Amino acid sequence: MDKGALDKLLLDAHSRNDHKDLVRYYGLAADESEAKGDIDAACFYLTHAFVFALEAGTPEADALNARLAEHGRAERLMF
């Protein structure tokens, strides 16, 4: 997805305070950054996705935490 389009989706989700969309779009941004080899950016986006997943109580929190732990950016939590 075009970065500009993804940024617009993120801004829209923030304006609507839609945590489920924020989890989805930050996760997508993380996937795209990771595919490009930019692990720092990927972990930045993963952290945001993880926080919004925790706030929304969505099941994605577990997988997001696992990805952060794999990159040495978080401790593995048990959900």
PDB file with one MODEL, atoms N, CA, C and O in Angstrom:
MODEL        1
ATOM      1  N   MET A   1       0.855  -1.178   0.000  1.00  0.00           N
ATOM      2  CA  MET A   1       0.000   0.000   0.000  1.00  0.00           C
ATOM      3  C   MET A   1       0.899   1.238   0.000  1.00  0.00           C
ATOM      4  O   MET A   1       1.947   1.256   0.646  1.00  0.00           O
ATOM      5  N   ASP A   2       0.486   2.246  -0.715  1.00  0.00           N
ATOM      6  CA  ASP A   2       1.192   3.524  -0.761  1.00  0.00           C
ATOM      7  C   ASP A   2       1.264   4.129   0.641  1.00  0.00           C
ATOM      8  O   ASP A   2       0.263   4.165   1.356  1.00  0.00           O
ATOM      9  N   LYS A   3       2.456   4.608   1.035  1.00  0.00           N
ATOM     10  CA  LYS A   3       2.624   5.166   2.374  1.00  0.00           C
ATOM     11  C   LYS A   3       1.670   6.330   2.632  1.00  0.00           C
ATOM     12  O   LYS A   3       1.135   6.455   3.734  1.00  0.00           O
ATOM     13  N   GLY A   4       1.455   7.172   1.642  1.00  0.00           N
ATOM     14  CA  GLY A   4       0.537   8.294   1.818  1.00  0.00           C
ATOM     15  C   GLY A   4      -0.880   7.827   2.108  1.00  0.00           C
ATOM     16  O   GLY A   4      -1.572   8.397   2.952  1.00  0.00           O
ATOM     17  N   ALA A   5      -1.306   6.789   1.405  1.00  0.00           N
ATOM     18  CA  ALA A   5      -2.651   6.245   1.627  1.00  0.00           C
ATOM     19  C   ALA A   5      -2.752   5.634   3.019  1.00  0.00           C
ATOM     20  O   ALA A   5      -3.761   5.797   3.705  1.00  0.00           O
ATOM     21  N   LEU A   6      -1.704   4.932   3.428  1.00  0.00           N
ATOM     22  CA  LEU A   6      -1.705   4.325   4.763  1.00  0.00           C
ATOM     23  C   LEU A   6      -1.710   5.408   5.841  1.00  0.00           C
ATOM     24  O   LEU A   6      -2.407   5.278   6.847  1.00  0.00           O
ATOM     25  N   ASP A   7      -0.943   6.465   5.638  1.00  0.00           N
ATOM     26  CA  ASP A   7      -0.940   7.566   6.598  1.00  0.00           C
ATOM     27  C   ASP A   7      -2.339   8.177   6.733  1.00  0.00           C
ATOM     28  O   ASP A   7      -2.770   8.504   7.838  1.00  0.00           O
ATOM     29  N   LYS A   8      -3.043   8.330   5.610  1.00  0.00           N
ATOM     30  CA  LYS A   8      -4.407   8.871   5.655  1.00  0.00           C
ATOM     31  C   LYS A   8      -5.346   7.946   6.420  1.00  0.00           C
ATOM     32  O   LYS A   8      -6.189   8.408   7.189  1.00  0.00           O
ATOM     33  N   LEU A   9      -5.200   6.635   6.208  1.00  0.00           N
ATOM     34  CA  LEU A   9      -6.024   5.680   6.941  1.00  0.00           C
ATOM     35  C   LEU A   9      -5.752   5.756   8.436  1.00  0.00           C
ATOM     36  O   LEU A   9      -6.677   5.690   9.246  1.00  0.00           O
ATOM     37  N   LEU A  10      -4.482   5.896   8.801  1.00  0.00           N
ATOM     38  CA  LEU A  10      -4.125   6.007  10.215  1.00  0.00           C
ATOM     39  C   LEU A  10      -4.707   7.283  10.824  1.00  0.00           C
ATOM     40  O   LEU A  10      -5.276   7.248  11.915  1.00  0.00           O
ATOM     41  N   LEU A  11      -4.564   8.397  10.127  1.00  0.00           N
ATOM     42  CA  LEU A  11      -5.109   9.650  10.640  1.00  0.00           C
ATOM     43  C   LEU A  11      -6.625   9.579  10.794  1.00  0.00           C
ATOM     44  O   LEU A  11      -7.179  10.082  11.771  1.00  0.00           O
ATOM     45  N   ASP A  12      -7.293   8.955   9.828  1.00  0.00           N
ATOM     46  CA  ASP A  12      -8.738   8.799   9.908  1.00  0.00           C
ATOM     47  C   ASP A  12      -9.127   7.924  11.103  1.00  0.00           C
ATOM     48  O   ASP A  12     -10.059   8.247  11.840  1.00  0.00           O
ATOM     49  N   ALA A  13      -8.409   6.823  11.285  1.00  0.00           N
ATOM     50  CA  ALA A  13      -8.704   5.937  12.415  1.00  0.00           C
ATOM     51  C   ALA A  13      -8.471   6.653  13.742  1.00  0.00           C
ATOM     52  O   ALA A  13      -9.230   6.467  14.693  1.00  0.00           O
ATOM     53  N   HIS A  14      -7.419   7.475  13.807  1.00  0.00           N
ATOM     54  CA  HIS A  14      -7.177   8.263  15.024  1.00  0.00           C
ATOM     55  C   HIS A  14      -8.321   9.242  15.257  1.00  0.00           C
ATOM     56  O   HIS A  14      -8.783   9.396  16.388  1.00  0.00           O
ATOM     57  N   SER A  15      -8.779   9.900  14.208  1.00  0.00           N
ATOM     58  CA  SER A  15      -9.851  10.890  14.371  1.00  0.00           C
ATOM     59  C   SER A  15     -11.144  10.236  14.840  1.00  0.00           C
ATOM     60  O   SER A  15     -11.948  10.864  15.529  1.00  0.00           O
ATOM     61  N   ARG A  16     -11.344   8.976  14.469  1.00  0.00           N
ATOM     62  CA  ARG A  16     -12.550   8.246  14.891  1.00  0.00           C
ATOM     63  C   ARG A  16     -12.324   7.487  16.195  1.00  0.00           C
ATOM     64  O   ARG A  16     -13.250   6.886  16.738  1.00  0.00           O
ATOM     65  N   ASN A  17     -11.077   7.518  16.699  1.00  0.00           N
ATOM     66  CA  ASN A  17     -10.713   6.773  17.908  1.00  0.00           C
ATOM     67  C   ASN A  17     -11.068   5.290  17.766  1.00  0.00           C
ATOM     68  O   ASN A  17     -11.548   4.652  18.703  1.00  0.00           O
ATOM     69  N   ASP A  18     -10.817   4.767  16.569  1.00  0.00           N
ATOM     70  CA  ASP A  18     -11.150   3.378  16.236  1.00  0.00           C
ATOM     71  C   ASP A  18      -9.932   2.489  16.480  1.00  0.00           C
ATOM     72  O   ASP A  18      -9.069   2.340  15.615  1.00  0.00           O
ATOM     73  N   HIS A  19      -9.882   1.908  17.667  1.00  0.00           N
ATOM     74  CA  HIS A  19      -8.716   1.122  18.053  1.00  0.00           C
ATOM     75  C   HIS A  19      -8.518  -0.122  17.191  1.00  0.00           C
ATOM     76  O   HIS A  19      -7.383  -0.515  16.922  1.00  0.00           O
ATOM     77  N   LYS A  20      -9.591  -0.731  16.766  1.00  0.00           N
ATOM     78  CA  LYS A  20      -9.445  -1.924  15.922  1.00  0.00           C
ATOM     79  C   LYS A  20      -8.801  -1.571  14.586  1.00  0.00           C
ATOM     80  O   LYS A  20      -7.930  -2.299  14.112  1.00  0.00           O
ATOM     81  N   ASP A  21      -9.214  -0.475  13.980  1.00  0.00           N
ATOM     82  CA  ASP A  21      -8.572  -0.038  12.736  1.00  0.00           C
ATOM     83  C   ASP A  21      -7.131   0.383  12.996  1.00  0.00           C
ATOM     84  O   ASP A  21      -6.255   0.130  12.170  1.00  0.00           O
ATOM     85  N   LEU A  22      -6.877   1.023  14.135  1.00  0.00           N
ATOM     86  CA  LEU A  22      -5.508   1.420  14.449  1.00  0.00           C
ATOM     87  C   LEU A  22      -4.600   0.203  14.586  1.00  0.00           C
ATOM     88  O   LEU A  22      -3.458   0.226  14.127  1.00  0.00           O
ATOM     89  N   VAL A  23      -5.096  -0.846  15.208  1.00  0.00           N
ATOM     90  CA  VAL A  23      -4.319  -2.092  15.302  1.00  0.00           C
ATOM     91  C   VAL A  23      -4.021  -2.613  13.897  1.00  0.00           C
ATOM     92  O   VAL A  23      -2.887  -2.984  13.593  1.00  0.00           O
ATOM     93  N   ARG A  24      -5.036  -2.638  13.051  1.00  0.00           N
ATOM     94  CA  ARG A  24      -4.881  -3.154  11.689  1.00  0.00           C
ATOM     95  C   ARG A  24      -3.877  -2.325  10.886  1.00  0.00           C
ATOM     96  O   ARG A  24      -2.970  -2.875  10.261  1.00  0.00           O
ATOM     97  N   TYR A  25      -4.042  -1.010  10.904  1.00  0.00           N
ATOM     98  CA  TYR A  25      -3.200  -0.156  10.061  1.00  0.00           C
ATOM     99  C   TYR A  25      -1.771  -0.037  10.588  1.00  0.00           C
ATOM    100  O   TYR A  25      -0.827  -0.014   9.798  1.00  0.00           O
ATOM    101  N   TYR A  26      -1.595   0.040  11.908  1.00  0.00           N
ATOM    102  CA  TYR A  26      -0.233   0.044  12.431  1.00  0.00           C
ATOM    103  C   TYR A  26       0.439  -1.308  12.177  1.00  0.00           C
ATOM    104  O   TYR A  26       1.642  -1.368  11.921  1.00  0.00           O
ATOM    105  N   GLY A  27      -0.333  -2.384  12.249  1.00  0.00           N
ATOM    106  CA  GLY A  27       0.216  -3.701  11.918  1.00  0.00           C
ATOM    107  C   GLY A  27       0.643  -3.782  10.464  1.00  0.00           C
ATOM    108  O   GLY A  27       1.688  -4.351  10.148  1.00  0.00           O
ATOM    109  N   LEU A  28      -0.156  -3.218   9.589  1.00  0.00           N
ATOM    110  CA  LEU A  28       0.186  -3.194   8.170  1.00  0.00           C
ATOM    111  C   LEU A  28       1.453  -2.371   7.934  1.00  0.00           C
ATOM    112  O   LEU A  28       2.333  -2.779   7.175  1.00  0.00           O
ATOM    113  N   ALA A  29       1.538  -1.217   8.584  1.00  0.00           N
ATOM    114  CA  ALA A  29       2.738  -0.388   8.464  1.00  0.00           C
ATOM    115  C   ALA A  29       3.968  -1.139   8.978  1.00  0.00           C
ATOM    116  O   ALA A  29       5.051  -1.027   8.404  1.00  0.00           O
ATOM    117  N   ALA A  30       3.800  -1.899  10.056  1.00  0.00           N
ATOM    118  CA  ALA A  30       4.906  -2.706  10.581  1.00  0.00           C
ATOM    119  C   ALA A  30       5.318  -3.776   9.577  1.00  0.00           C
ATOM    120  O   ALA A  30       6.508  -3.985   9.341  1.00  0.00           O
ATOM    121  N   ASP A  31       4.342  -4.448   8.989  1.00  0.00           N
ATOM    122  CA  ASP A  31       4.638  -5.482   7.992  1.00  0.00           C
ATOM    123  C   ASP A  31       5.428  -4.906   6.824  1.00  0.00           C
ATOM    124  O   ASP A  31       6.408  -5.499   6.373  1.00  0.00           O
ATOM    125  N   GLU A  32       4.993  -3.743   6.340  1.00  0.00           N
ATOM    126  CA  GLU A  32       5.660  -3.123   5.201  1.00  0.00           C
ATOM    127  C   GLU A  32       7.073  -2.675   5.554  1.00  0.00           C
ATOM    128  O   GLU A  32       7.989  -2.822   4.745  1.00  0.00           O
ATOM    129  N   SER A  33       7.255  -2.136   6.745  1.00  0.00           N
ATOM    130  CA  SER A  33       8.590  -1.713   7.173  1.00  0.00           C
ATOM    131  C   SER A  33       9.504  -2.923   7.347  1.00  0.00           C
ATOM    132  O   SER A  33      10.672  -2.892   6.958  1.00  0.00           O
ATOM    133  N   GLU A  34       8.968  -3.971   7.926  1.00  0.00           N
ATOM    134  CA  GLU A  34       9.761  -5.183   8.131  1.00  0.00           C
ATOM    135  C   GLU A  34      10.163  -5.793   6.787  1.00  0.00           C
ATOM    136  O   GLU A  34      11.288  -6.268   6.637  1.00  0.00           O
ATOM    137  N   ALA A  35       9.261  -5.784   5.819  1.00  0.00           N
ATOM    138  CA  ALA A  35       9.566  -6.319   4.490  1.00  0.00           C
ATOM    139  C   ALA A  35      10.689  -5.535   3.819  1.00  0.00           C
ATOM    140  O   ALA A  35      11.444  -6.083   3.016  1.00  0.00           O
ATOM    141  N   LYS A  36      10.793  -4.252   4.152  1.00  0.00           N
ATOM    142  CA  LYS A  36      11.850  -3.404   3.600  1.00  0.00           C
ATOM    143  C   LYS A  36      13.153  -3.519   4.395  1.00  0.00           C
ATOM    144  O   LYS A  36      14.168  -2.928   4.028  1.00  0.00           O
ATOM    145  N   GLY A  37      13.111  -4.286   5.486  1.00  0.00           N
ATOM    146  CA  GLY A  37      14.299  -4.460   6.315  1.00  0.00           C
ATOM    147  C   GLY A  37      14.510  -3.375   7.346  1.00  0.00           C
ATOM    148  O   GLY A  37      15.567  -3.323   7.975  1.00  0.00           O
ATOM    149  N   ASP A  38      13.528  -2.503   7.538  1.00  0.00           N
ATOM    150  CA  ASP A  38      13.631  -1.424   8.515  1.00  0.00           C
ATOM    151  C   ASP A  38      12.995  -1.883   9.831  1.00  0.00           C
ATOM    152  O   ASP A  38      11.829  -1.601  10.108  1.00  0.00           O
ATOM    153  N   ILE A  39      13.781  -2.589  10.621  1.00  0.00           N
ATOM    154  CA  ILE A  39      13.271  -3.187  11.856  1.00  0.00           C
ATOM    155  C   ILE A  39      12.917  -2.121  12.892  1.00  0.00           C
ATOM    156  O   ILE A  39      11.952  -2.281  13.640  1.00  0.00           O
ATOM    157  N   ASP A  40      13.691  -1.036  12.942  1.00  0.00           N
ATOM    158  CA  ASP A  40      13.356   0.030  13.894  1.00  0.00           C
ATOM    159  C   ASP A  40      11.976   0.609  13.607  1.00  0.00           C
ATOM    160  O   ASP A  40      11.174   0.783  14.525  1.00  0.00           O
ATOM    161  N   ALA A  41      11.694   0.907  12.349  1.00  0.00           N
ATOM    162  CA  ALA A  41      10.378   1.425  11.991  1.00  0.00           C
ATOM    163  C   ALA A  41       9.301   0.376  12.247  1.00  0.00           C
ATOM    164  O   ALA A  41       8.227   0.697  12.755  1.00  0.00           O
ATOM    165  N   ALA A  42       9.586  -0.873  11.897  1.00  0.00           N
ATOM    166  CA  ALA A  42       8.614  -1.943  12.122  1.00  0.00           C
ATOM    167  C   ALA A  42       8.257  -2.039  13.598  1.00  0.00           C
ATOM    168  O   ALA A  42       7.085  -2.179  13.945  1.00  0.00           O
ATOM    169  N   CYS A  43       9.251  -1.965  14.463  1.00  0.00           N
ATOM    170  CA  CYS A  43       8.985  -2.075  15.896  1.00  0.00           C
ATOM    171  C   CYS A  43       8.262  -0.845  16.429  1.00  0.00           C
ATOM    172  O   CYS A  43       7.467  -0.955  17.363  1.00  0.00           O
ATOM    173  N   PHE A  44       8.522   0.317  15.856  1.00  0.00           N
ATOM    174  CA  PHE A  44       7.775   1.520  16.213  1.00  0.00           C
ATOM    175  C   PHE A  44       6.289   1.285  15.941  1.00  0.00           C
ATOM    176  O   PHE A  44       5.447   1.526  16.807  1.00  0.00           O
ATOM    177  N   TYR A  45       5.977   0.817  14.743  1.00  0.00           N
ATOM    178  CA  TYR A  45       4.578   0.563  14.384  1.00  0.00           C
ATOM    179  C   TYR A  45       3.991  -0.587  15.193  1.00  0.00           C
ATOM    180  O   TYR A  45       2.832  -0.528  15.606  1.00  0.00           O
ATOM    181  N   LEU A  46       4.784  -1.636  15.423  1.00  0.00           N
ATOM    182  CA  LEU A  46       4.300  -2.766  16.225  1.00  0.00           C
ATOM    183  C   LEU A  46       3.938  -2.322  17.638  1.00  0.00           C
ATOM    184  O   LEU A  46       2.942  -2.772  18.205  1.00  0.00           O
ATOM    185  N   THR A  47       4.751  -1.443  18.196  1.00  0.00           N
ATOM    186  CA  THR A  47       4.477  -0.950  19.552  1.00  0.00           C
ATOM    187  C   THR A  47       3.147  -0.219  19.597  1.00  0.00           C
ATOM    188  O   THR A  47       2.353  -0.413  20.517  1.00  0.00           O
ATOM    189  N   HIS A  48       2.909   0.619  18.604  1.00  0.00           N
ATOM    190  CA  HIS A  48       1.631   1.322  18.554  1.00  0.00           C
ATOM    191  C   HIS A  48       0.473   0.332  18.387  1.00  0.00           C
ATOM    192  O   HIS A  48      -0.537   0.430  19.083  1.00  0.00           O
ATOM    193  N   ALA A  49       0.621  -0.599  17.482  1.00  0.00           N
ATOM    194  CA  ALA A  49      -0.428  -1.601  17.274  1.00  0.00           C
ATOM    195  C   ALA A  49      -0.686  -2.372  18.561  1.00  0.00           C
ATOM    196  O   ALA A  49      -1.838  -2.631  18.909  1.00  0.00           O
ATOM    197  N   PHE A  50       0.373  -2.737  19.266  1.00  0.00           N
ATOM    198  CA  PHE A  50       0.263  -3.500  20.506  1.00  0.00           C
ATOM    199  C   PHE A  50      -0.503  -2.705  21.571  1.00  0.00           C
ATOM    200  O   PHE A  50      -1.397  -3.241  22.225  1.00  0.00           O
ATOM    201  N   VAL A  51      -0.151  -1.438  21.742  1.00  0.00           N
ATOM    202  CA  VAL A  51      -0.827  -0.614  22.746  1.00  0.00           C
ATOM    203  C   VAL A  51      -2.314  -0.477  22.430  1.00  0.00           C
ATOM    204  O   VAL A  51      -3.155  -0.603  23.320  1.00  0.00           O
ATOM    205  N   PHE A  52      -2.635  -0.223  21.171  1.00  0.00           N
ATOM    206  CA  PHE A  52      -4.049  -0.101  20.812  1.00  0.00           C
ATOM    207  C   PHE A  52      -4.774  -1.436  20.944  1.00  0.00           C
ATOM    208  O   PHE A  52      -5.952  -1.462  21.300  1.00  0.00           O
ATOM    209  N   ALA A  53      -4.094  -2.540  20.665  1.00  0.00           N
ATOM    210  CA  ALA A  53      -4.698  -3.868  20.848  1.00  0.00           C
ATOM    211  C   ALA A  53      -4.993  -4.118  22.323  1.00  0.00           C
ATOM    212  O   ALA A  53      -6.039  -4.667  22.668  1.00  0.00           O
ATOM    213  N   LEU A  54      -4.071  -3.715  23.189  1.00  0.00           N
ATOM    214  CA  LEU A  54      -4.306  -3.872  24.626  1.00  0.00           C
ATOM    215  C   LEU A  54      -5.490  -3.018  25.069  1.00  0.00           C
ATOM    216  O   LEU A  54      -6.348  -3.478  25.823  1.00  0.00           O
ATOM    217  N   GLU A  55      -5.531  -1.777  24.598  1.00  0.00           N
ATOM    218  CA  GLU A  55      -6.629  -0.883  24.985  1.00  0.00           C
ATOM    219  C   GLU A  55      -7.975  -1.408  24.501  1.00  0.00           C
ATOM    220  O   GLU A  55      -8.988  -1.277  25.188  1.00  0.00           O
ATOM    221  N   ALA A  56      -7.976  -2.002  23.311  1.00  0.00           N
ATOM    222  CA  ALA A  56      -9.235  -2.498  22.743  1.00  0.00           C
ATOM    223  C   ALA A  56      -9.567  -3.908  23.217  1.00  0.00           C
ATOM    224  O   ALA A  56     -10.683  -4.388  23.021  1.00  0.00           O
ATOM    225  N   GLY A  57      -8.597  -4.566  23.838  1.00  0.00           N
ATOM    226  CA  GLY A  57      -8.823  -5.936  24.297  1.00  0.00           C
ATOM    227  C   GLY A  57      -8.930  -6.938  23.155  1.00  0.00           C
ATOM    228  O   GLY A  57      -9.629  -7.944  23.271  1.00  0.00           O
ATOM    229  N   THR A  58      -8.236  -6.662  22.050  1.00  0.00           N
ATOM    230  CA  THR A  58      -8.320  -7.552  20.889  1.00  0.00           C
ATOM    231  C   THR A  58      -7.297  -8.684  20.993  1.00  0.00           C
ATOM    232  O   THR A  58      -6.253  -8.526  21.626  1.00  0.00           O
ATOM    233  N   PRO A  59      -7.596  -9.813  20.380  1.00  0.00           N
ATOM    234  CA  PRO A  59      -6.702 -10.970  20.463  1.00  0.00           C
ATOM    235  C   PRO A  59      -5.361 -10.770  19.755  1.00  0.00           C
ATOM    236  O   PRO A  59      -4.425 -11.534  19.993  1.00  0.00           O
ATOM    237  N   GLU A  60      -5.250  -9.754  18.885  1.00  0.00           N
ATOM    238  CA  GLU A  60      -3.994  -9.495  18.183  1.00  0.00           C
ATOM    239  C   GLU A  60      -2.864  -9.111  19.133  1.00  0.00           C
ATOM    240  O   GLU A  60      -1.694  -9.195  18.761  1.00  0.00           O
ATOM    241  N   ALA A  61      -3.195  -8.694  20.349  1.00  0.00           N
ATOM    242  CA  ALA A  61      -2.166  -8.266  21.302  1.00  0.00           C
ATOM    243  C   ALA A  61      -1.116  -9.350  21.513  1.00  0.00           C
ATOM    244  O   ALA A  61       0.073  -9.046  21.612  1.00  0.00           O
ATOM    245  N   ASP A  62      -1.530 -10.584  21.582  1.00  0.00           N
ATOM    246  CA  ASP A  62      -0.595 -11.687  21.820  1.00  0.00           C
ATOM    247  C   ASP A  62       0.430 -11.808  20.691  1.00  0.00           C
ATOM    248  O   ASP A  62       1.630 -11.885  20.954  1.00  0.00           O
ATOM    249  N   ALA A  63      -0.028 -11.825  19.450  1.00  0.00           N
ATOM    250  CA  ALA A  63       0.879 -11.960  18.305  1.00  0.00           C
ATOM    251  C   ALA A  63       1.773 -10.732  18.166  1.00  0.00           C
ATOM    252  O   ALA A  63       2.947 -10.858  17.817  1.00  0.00           O
ATOM    253  N   LEU A  64       1.235  -9.557  18.434  1.00  0.00           N
ATOM    254  CA  LEU A  64       2.045  -8.339  18.353  1.00  0.00           C
ATOM    255  C   LEU A  64       3.140  -8.350  19.411  1.00  0.00           C
ATOM    256  O   LEU A  64       4.280  -7.980  19.131  1.00  0.00           O
ATOM    257  N   ASN A  65       2.798  -8.771  20.625  1.00  0.00           N
ATOM    258  CA  ASN A  65       3.794  -8.883  21.679  1.00  0.00           C
ATOM    259  C   ASN A  65       4.875  -9.896  21.304  1.00  0.00           C
ATOM    260  O   ASN A  65       6.058  -9.676  21.563  1.00  0.00           O
ATOM    261  N   ALA A  66       4.464 -10.993  20.700  1.00  0.00           N
ATOM    262  CA  ALA A  66       5.429 -12.011  20.283  1.00  0.00           C
ATOM    263  C   ALA A  66       6.404 -11.448  19.249  1.00  0.00           C
ATOM    264  O   ALA A  66       7.605 -11.709  19.319  1.00  0.00           O
ATOM    265  N   ARG A  67       5.897 -10.688  18.307  1.00  0.00           N
ATOM    266  CA  ARG A  67       6.771 -10.090  17.289  1.00  0.00           C
ATOM    267  C   ARG A  67       7.750  -9.103  17.910  1.00  0.00           C
ATOM    268  O   ARG A  67       8.926  -9.082  17.546  1.00  0.00           O
ATOM    269  N   LEU A  68       7.276  -8.292  18.836  1.00  0.00           N
ATOM    270  CA  LEU A  68       8.174  -7.358  19.514  1.00  0.00           C
ATOM    271  C   LEU A  68       9.245  -8.112  20.301  1.00  0.00           C
ATOM    272  O   LEU A  68      10.412  -7.721  20.297  1.00  0.00           O
ATOM    273  N   ALA A  69       8.856  -9.177  20.966  1.00  0.00           N
ATOM    274  CA  ALA A  69       9.815  -9.983  21.732  1.00  0.00           C
ATOM    275  C   ALA A  69      10.846 -10.629  20.817  1.00  0.00           C
ATOM    276  O   ALA A  69      12.022 -10.718  21.170  1.00  0.00           O
ATOM    277  N   GLU A  70      10.414 -11.079  19.646  1.00  0.00           N
ATOM    278  CA  GLU A  70      11.349 -11.680  18.685  1.00  0.00           C
ATOM    279  C   GLU A  70      12.427 -10.698  18.256  1.00  0.00           C
ATOM    280  O   GLU A  70      13.553 -11.094  17.954  1.00  0.00           O
ATOM    281  N   HIS A  71      12.084  -9.435  18.232  1.00  0.00           N
ATOM    282  CA  HIS A  71      13.044  -8.397  17.849  1.00  0.00           C
ATOM    283  C   HIS A  71      13.775  -7.818  19.055  1.00  0.00           C
ATOM    284  O   HIS A  71      14.529  -6.855  18.918  1.00  0.00           O
ATOM    285  N   GLY A  72      13.559  -8.391  20.226  1.00  0.00           N
ATOM    286  CA  GLY A  72      14.231  -7.928  21.426  1.00  0.00           C
ATOM    287  C   GLY A  72      13.718  -6.595  21.947  1.00  0.00           C
ATOM    288  O   GLY A  72      14.427  -5.898  22.672  1.00  0.00           O
ATOM    289  N   ARG A  73      12.502  -6.239  21.588  1.00  0.00           N
ATOM    290  CA  ARG A  73      11.947  -4.939  21.980  1.00  0.00           C
ATOM    291  C   ARG A  73      10.921  -5.030  23.107  1.00  0.00           C
ATOM    292  O   ARG A  73      10.407  -4.008  23.563  1.00  0.00           O
ATOM    293  N   ALA A  74      10.624  -6.238  23.554  1.00  0.00           N
ATOM    294  CA  ALA A  74       9.652  -6.417  24.642  1.00  0.00           C
ATOM    295  C   ALA A  74       9.891  -7.758  25.296  1.00  0.00           C
ATOM    296  O   ALA A  74      10.506  -8.653  24.717  1.00  0.00           O
ATOM    297  N   GLU A  75       9.399  -7.879  26.499  1.00  0.00           N
ATOM    298  CA  GLU A  75       9.373  -9.177  27.167  1.00  0.00           C
ATOM    299  C   GLU A  75       8.127  -9.907  26.686  1.00  0.00           C
ATOM    300  O   GLU A  75       7.086  -9.295  26.449  1.00  0.00           O
ATOM    301  N   ARG A  76       8.244 -11.200  26.550  1.00  0.00           N
ATOM    302  CA  ARG A  76       7.079 -11.998  26.136  1.00  0.00           C
ATOM    303  C   ARG A  76       6.099 -12.086  27.274  1.00  0.00           C
ATOM    304  O   ARG A  76       6.449 -12.514  28.374  1.00  0.00           O
ATOM    305  N   LEU A  77       4.884 -11.687  27.021  1.00  0.00           N
ATOM    306  CA  LEU A  77       3.817 -11.742  28.018  1.00  0.00           C
ATOM    307  C   LEU A  77       2.917 -12.925  27.708  1.00  0.00           C
ATOM    308  O   LEU A  77       2.839 -13.382  26.568  1.00  0.00           O
ATOM    309  N   MET A  78       2.248 -13.407  28.726  1.00  0.00           N
ATOM    310  CA  MET A  78       1.292 -14.499  28.538  1.00  0.00           C
ATOM    311  C   MET A  78      -0.107 -13.930  28.708  1.00  0.00           C
ATOM    312  O   MET A  78      -0.430 -13.305  29.719  1.00  0.00           O
ATOM    313  N   PHE A  79      -0.932 -14.165  27.688  1.00  0.00           N
ATOM    314  CA  PHE A  79      -2.303 -13.655  27.686  1.00  0.00           C
ATOM    315  C   PHE A  79      -3.270 -14.783  27.947  1.00  0.00           C
ATOM    316  O   PHE A  79      -4.480 -14.562  27.986  1.00  0.00           O
TER     317      PHE A  79
ENDMDL
END
